[in-house]
Amino acid sequence: MNRFLGSRGRRREAGETLVELVLTVAIMSIAIVSVAGALATGVRVSDIHRKHATAGAAVRALAEALHASVAGPGGYLEDICDADPVGAYQSRVDSIYTAPADFQASVTQVRFWHPNGSTGSFETGCPDVGVQLLTLQVASVDGRATETLDVVLRKPCRTEDPLCS
């Protein structure tokens, strides 16, 4: 009797068929691609979260630096409502604050307080009565994270100012 033949003359099944191997490889490939995709998504989301956290801390640090600069002599930018108030404050920001690596800090809008009877509102035009609302923004250079913050700046009262006495 041939050693490859069983008792009835059929081949013994000693291994897997080609179909079984192809299905196994296909299932393993799908599993590996799924795990790799999940890992890549986790890395990308982690990067975005880190950038948002950095931008949030940076925009708050920018607001603090701006408030500190306004408290000093000549710090409050007056007579800018007819000119380019965003450009004027952007120049100030560039001189007092350095954004983290791969981030940009900017002033996106400047509005002035307009008292209207018992209420008031912030408007983009003149006059400047001593209260300004600035919109600050810190964004990553790749565009994945942007944080904005509105900051109210008030003209400091100085002893030499006749309205303060």
Buried (B, 14 or more C-beta within 10 A) or exposed (E): EEEEEEEEEEEEEEEEEEEEEEEEEEEEEEEEEEEEEEEEEEEEEEBBEEBBEBBBEBBBBBBEBBBEBBEEEEBBBEEBBEEEBBEBBBEBBEEEBBBBEEBBBBBEBBBBBBEEEEEEEBBEEEEBEBBBBBBBBBBBEEEBBBBBBEBEBEBBEEEEEEEEE
